């Protein structure tokens, strides 16, 4: 986590502590903020880039998968990808086929 992300989480935490009186709501707000920032959805640095793939991309190559399955494909690709090759449409398709083989008709 970079400094911008840490600063944002500190600000959100302070906001939650000051403006939220309900303990459960406060804890949930802080938890969601941490998850969101840690997943790199916000606060990109000026010296880096990111390329996002979504479940709709997986479903382009495998329309038979449901949203949960498509997300599992994304998680698998994220965890197993080769940084020298990157992630491509082929990568998504191969991962989907590995995790959810299509039935071969006789």
Secondary structure, DSSP 4 states (H G I P E B T S, - for coil): --HHHHHHHHHHHHHHHHH---HHHHHHHHHHHHHHHHTTSS---TT-------HHHHHHH-TTS-HHHHHHHHHHHHHH--TTT---HHHHHHHHHHHSPPPPP-
